[in-house]
Amino acid sequence: MAVVSWKEILLLSGLVVGCYWNSLSCGFVFDDVSAILDNKDLRPSTPIHNLFLNDFWGTPMAEERSHKSYRPLTVLTFRLNYLFSELSAASYHLLNVILHAVVCVLFLRVCRLFLDKTSSLVAALLFAVHPIHTEAVTGVVGRAELLSSIFLLAAFLAYTKSTGPDHSIVWPPIALTVVLVAAATLCKEQGITVVGVCCVYEIFIAQGFTLPMLVDTIWQVLQGKDGFPYAVLQTLLKLIVLVISTLLLVIIRVQVIQSQLPVFTRFDNPAAVSTTPTRQLTFNYLLPVNAWLLLNPSELCCDWTMGTIPLVESLVDLRNLATLVFYIFLGLLAYHSLRYRHSSAKTVIMALSLIVLPFIPASNLFFPVGFVVAERVLYVPSMGFCVLVAHGFKMISHKGQLKKISWLMIGLLLTTYTVKTFHRNWDWESEYTLFTSALKVNKNNAKLWNNVGHALENQNNYAKALRYFLQATRVQPDDIGAHMNVGRTYKNLNKSKEAEEAYLVAKSLMPQVIPGKKYATRVAPNHLNVYINLANLIRANDSRLEEADQLYRQAISMRPDFKQAYISRGELLLKMNKLTEARDAYLRALELDRTNADLWYNLAIVYIEMKDPSEALKNFNHALELNPRHKLALFNSALLMQESGEPKFWPEANRRFLTYVEEEPDDANGYFNLGMLAMDANENAAAERWMRKAIGLQAGFRSALFNLALLYSQSKREVDALPVLDELLHHHPEHIKGLILKGDILMNHKKDTRGAKACFERILRMDPTNVQGKHNLCVVYFEERDLPRAERCLEETLDLAPNEEYVRRHLSIVRSKMAAMSAAGRPLSSATTEGVGDEKNERKSSTESVRGVGVDQSKSLDNSQSDKRTKGKSTKDIKDIEKKRAAALKRLEEIERILSGD
């Protein structure tokens, strides 16, 4: 038995690279989106043990919506890809190409057991370039097939070494076989079928039985004429070990899926829910359909569900002839291989075992699966097909007159397959190219029309996407998902009325109540989103909030473990100010999934609304434990710490803001709040740097501009503050506090009473009742030596604020001054100056206020900034902190000193 040479390895690897190098430019398409882009199990922040608790798509196995596909080793390789290149699609495709090359080399090694050197190489070359493999190799999720095949072939090769030279049992290879079978099964479920291939090899190849000999031996034993031959006993012992190991794997697998089969709908596999004989006729017809794809892979399609293959509903359907021909041909091959002992028969029986046994789990004959036809599941069966073709080539090429023709035909077949494979890879470049290529093959599959629509939707081409979604509803009028897609697209086009009508049509197609029957077993989880989408649409109208809540509750009643319904209902209850019920909704969702960082974050928002910042902070911390780089939790927890007023929290708040700006380097709000923290800590240089960064990212950033000017003013850099205030007032001419601060600097430091007067008059034009601006204008009049006008001005100010003692006191000072000067016969003149209180920490989502001569020191959020606490909606301030600073009192004392002086 010849081994595989380096030249053959290089030849196969080169051919694989030549066929699939263009797949490196393909992105994540179709099932890759769920398995890679949306799968949190790939992220380093997810505990590694989650891979062994969740299905292939990252859904907990215990959930009803889980597909029950348990492939942790495959997901582990995705995670390694993510570790090295995150979501760079090229690295995922490159590893798939490498794995396919490994499979080809192992397959060549297996072929050497049944074919000569030339024929086995032909089989491996055919396998390397067969177009049916593009889904398994170019589609990233096809890695499950590749990895499973590697372990499957390795297990088979290990088993072939379990018989010693004296026909004794060699146990280490058998133990290795069991381990490799388990590994193959953990990559994909069909890996377990290699045990059947090993059994066929043991009986018909290693022991050399034919079917007549096997029947005769069993008959002799049953009659008691002969005991078990030693060779037979050894064979039985080996097979018993394999069978018991297989049963243990099956039992473990059943325990993992918690004895539940996945929920599939008639749209996934129409025949599975059909009655007899339609179900049996259709499933049997699918066998020649798959065989034809191996023989003639000219029209390949990424999705064969729904109406791609119409149901075979009658015995007189002509397609039954194809089924009959297929079974006759298969029967003849099996008869030939099982009746004789020559090498040709052994080759055929092994080829048939590779075709039939790995295909059984996907055949629908014993249990329904979630698809009609899937090209990727033909990856291993194609090995048997290639062996048959190579064996036929061997038989023909040995006939002298046909030798050249046979080589010509094989060369033409390899060339055709190579070109087809190379061009087929381009179809997987994007979702749009993939699904439009599928529509060329079949226009009766509503799912394909939907998927082209999704691809266009992702490009924000909603108008064109709508045409495809509408076509899907025409192809399959009862497709709930298609009507949901139409509704969502109408919503994106701001056509709410049409969107609601589409959602209502989808809702009307949902299964009706059947007493005593659980909804969960009859409703596809994604179809329940019709209630969520419709509720989300109508809750935009405040008068229909109760109606929306009823829809959420209906979805929950249909599937009590529907996590998204609890989340959406919690958001609605928060909007309705039903805080206790909102909290309970999120707590129920957390019972279903305690590893969801978003849920902990949403619960924290509820506690903020409930005025319980300590509980809110606890839940923010839970979210960050699960996802240390959860952007919204980082931002709002840091904001909560900052506004607590407790300096002990500031270092951690600073760290979280720094992490936030690493995640969102273009968000000016993060830098602004870093600046506010630095101001609180009197780190003026850092505060200036962060404020400048925020302003650089967001021109006209109101709060950053004002607080930077305030920082300069408090740091005795009033000259630097003026250009910042000019920029602030250029973008926000109505900014009253900016005008007050500018007026204060102009009067007290630039001695520009005219400019100061213009600022205060501008304030009063916008708000005639502004006490701060009015009082400061009175001081300007005093500075201009117009004491009577200053007196009238202060009287008017006192009318506006009769309880402000400092205004009354200043009016008394002016009147005393006027009386003294009149008595002395001096002109009524004096010089005064008045400043502005130091407004501090203007932030998002809060009002600005001025009290007395000082400025409100509340740490609040500026109205002009977006609220980051909830997704798409505003909330109340976390906490109002009212605190007069020493500067305000200092300025009041300064004004009194000026007014009292000469």
CORMOTA-V217377 format. One record per pair of residues at least 12 apart in sequence whose C-alpha atoms are under 6 Angstrom apart, sorted by sequence separation. I is the first residue (numbers start at 1). J is the second residue. D is the distance in Angstrom with one decimal. If there is no record, write none. Layout:
# CORMOTA-V217377
i={I | I}
j={J | J}
d={D | D}
This chain:
# CORMOTA-V217377
i={162 | 337 | 453 | 487 | 570 | 604 | 641 | 675 | 709 | 778 | 55 | 56 | 435 | 469 | 535 | 552 | 620 | 657 | 691 | 743 | 760 | 55 | 56 | 159 | 846 | 55 | 56 | 158 | 159 | 453 | 487 | 570 | 604 | 638 | 675 | 709 | 778 | 846 | 108 | 453 | 487 | 535 | 604 | 675 | 743 | 839 | 845 | 846 | 41 | 435 | 469 | 620 | 760 | 794 | 837 | 838 | 840 | 843 | 844 | 845 | 846 | 39 | 159 | 638 | 837 | 839 | 841 | 842 | 843 | 844 | 845 | 39 | 158 | 449 | 450 | 483 | 484 | 566 | 600 | 601 | 671 | 672 | 842 | 843 | 844 | 52 | 104 | 432 | 531 | 739 | 842 | 51 | 844 | 35 | 155 | 450 | 601 | 634 | 672 | 859 | 432 | 449 | 483 | 566 | 600 | 671 | 705 | 858 | 104 | 431 | 858 | 155 | 355 | 446 | 480 | 563 | 597 | 668 | 857 | 354 | 857 | 151 | 282 | 355 | 446 | 597 | 631 | 668 | 282 | 354 | 446 | 281 | 700 | 152 | 151 | 351 | 278 | 854 | 278 | 288 | 148 | 351 | 42 | 268 | 268 | 285 | 288 | 148 | 152 | 267 | 519 | 520 | 148 | 96 | 787 | 152 | 144 | 148 | 144 | 785 | 785 | 103 | 783 | 783 | 782 | 837 | 834 | 27 | 24 | 305 | 832 | 305 | 832 | 304 | 24 | 304 | 74 | 13 | 744 | 744 | 741 | 272 | 740 | 269 | 268 | 269 | 268 | 269 | 264 | 32 | 16 | 73 | 74 | 73 | 23 | 71 | 71 | 71 | 211 | 210 | 211 | 210 | 308 | 301 | 307 | 308 | 307 | 306 | 703 | 703 | 197 | 193 | 190 | 68 | 68 | 67 | 61 | 114 | 136 | 135 | 133 | 123 | 123 | 123 | 122 | 119 | 119 | 131 | 130 | 129 | 129 | 131 | 23 | 27 | 29 | 19 | 26 | 27 | 65}
j={174 | 349 | 465 | 499 | 582 | 616 | 653 | 687 | 721 | 790 | 68 | 69 | 448 | 482 | 548 | 565 | 633 | 670 | 704 | 756 | 773 | 69 | 70 | 173 | 860 | 70 | 71 | 173 | 174 | 468 | 502 | 585 | 619 | 653 | 690 | 724 | 793 | 861 | 124 | 469 | 503 | 551 | 620 | 691 | 759 | 855 | 861 | 862 | 58 | 452 | 486 | 637 | 777 | 811 | 854 | 855 | 857 | 860 | 861 | 862 | 863 | 57 | 177 | 656 | 855 | 857 | 859 | 860 | 861 | 862 | 863 | 58 | 177 | 468 | 469 | 502 | 503 | 585 | 619 | 620 | 690 | 691 | 861 | 862 | 863 | 72 | 124 | 452 | 551 | 759 | 862 | 72 | 865 | 57 | 177 | 472 | 623 | 656 | 694 | 881 | 455 | 472 | 506 | 589 | 623 | 694 | 728 | 881 | 128 | 455 | 882 | 180 | 381 | 472 | 506 | 589 | 623 | 694 | 883 | 381 | 884 | 180 | 311 | 384 | 475 | 626 | 660 | 697 | 312 | 384 | 476 | 312 | 731 | 184 | 184 | 384 | 312 | 888 | 313 | 323 | 184 | 387 | 79 | 305 | 306 | 323 | 326 | 187 | 191 | 306 | 558 | 559 | 188 | 137 | 828 | 194 | 187 | 191 | 188 | 829 | 830 | 150 | 831 | 832 | 832 | 888 | 895 | 89 | 90 | 371 | 898 | 372 | 899 | 372 | 93 | 373 | 144 | 101 | 835 | 836 | 836 | 368 | 836 | 370 | 370 | 371 | 371 | 372 | 370 | 141 | 128 | 186 | 187 | 187 | 138 | 186 | 187 | 188 | 338 | 338 | 339 | 339 | 444 | 438 | 444 | 445 | 445 | 445 | 842 | 843 | 353 | 358 | 358 | 257 | 262 | 262 | 257 | 347 | 376 | 376 | 379 | 386 | 387 | 390 | 390 | 390 | 394 | 417 | 417 | 417 | 418 | 421 | 425 | 429 | 431 | 422 | 429 | 430 | 525}
d={6.0 | 5.1 | 4.2 | 4.0 | 4.3 | 4.1 | 5.8 | 4.1 | 4.4 | 4.9 | 5.8 | 5.6 | 6.0 | 6.0 | 4.3 | 5.7 | 5.6 | 6.0 | 5.6 | 4.0 | 5.2 | 5.3 | 5.7 | 5.7 | 5.3 | 4.9 | 5.5 | 5.3 | 5.8 | 5.2 | 4.8 | 5.3 | 5.1 | 4.2 | 4.9 | 5.8 | 5.4 | 4.7 | 5.2 | 5.8 | 5.5 | 6.0 | 5.8 | 5.5 | 5.6 | 5.1 | 4.5 | 5.5 | 5.8 | 5.6 | 5.7 | 6.0 | 5.7 | 5.9 | 3.7 | 5.7 | 5.5 | 4.8 | 2.7 | 5.2 | 5.7 | 6.0 | 5.8 | 5.9 | 4.5 | 5.5 | 4.8 | 5.3 | 2.6 | 3.7 | 4.5 | 5.2 | 5.7 | 5.4 | 5.3 | 5.6 | 5.7 | 5.3 | 5.4 | 5.5 | 5.2 | 5.5 | 5.5 | 4.0 | 5.4 | 5.7 | 5.9 | 5.7 | 5.6 | 5.4 | 5.5 | 5.3 | 5.1 | 4.8 | 4.6 | 6.0 | 5.7 | 5.5 | 5.6 | 6.0 | 5.2 | 5.3 | 5.4 | 5.7 | 5.2 | 5.4 | 5.8 | 5.1 | 6.0 | 5.7 | 4.7 | 5.2 | 3.9 | 4.5 | 4.9 | 5.4 | 4.3 | 4.3 | 5.4 | 5.5 | 5.6 | 5.6 | 5.7 | 4.9 | 5.7 | 5.7 | 5.8 | 5.7 | 4.9 | 4.8 | 5.8 | 5.8 | 5.5 | 5.8 | 4.9 | 4.1 | 5.8 | 4.6 | 4.6 | 5.9 | 4.4 | 5.8 | 4.3 | 5.4 | 5.9 | 5.2 | 5.8 | 5.1 | 5.8 | 4.9 | 5.3 | 5.5 | 5.6 | 5.7 | 5.9 | 5.9 | 5.4 | 5.6 | 5.5 | 4.0 | 5.0 | 5.5 | 4.2 | 4.5 | 5.8 | 4.8 | 5.3 | 5.5 | 4.8 | 5.7 | 5.3 | 5.4 | 5.8 | 5.9 | 5.5 | 5.4 | 5.7 | 5.3 | 4.5 | 5.5 | 5.5 | 5.8 | 5.9 | 6.0 | 5.5 | 5.3 | 5.5 | 5.5 | 5.8 | 5.7 | 6.0 | 5.8 | 5.1 | 5.3 | 5.8 | 4.8 | 4.7 | 5.6 | 5.2 | 5.3 | 5.7 | 5.4 | 5.7 | 4.8 | 5.5 | 5.1 | 4.9 | 5.6 | 5.3 | 6.0 | 5.8 | 5.4 | 6.0 | 5.7 | 5.8 | 5.0 | 6.0 | 5.3 | 4.9 | 5.5 | 6.0 | 5.0 | 5.4 | 5.1 | 5.9 | 5.3 | 6.0 | 5.9 | 5.5 | 5.8 | 5.3 | 4.5 | 5.7 | 5.8 | 5.2 | 5.2 | 4.0 | 5.9 | 5.8}
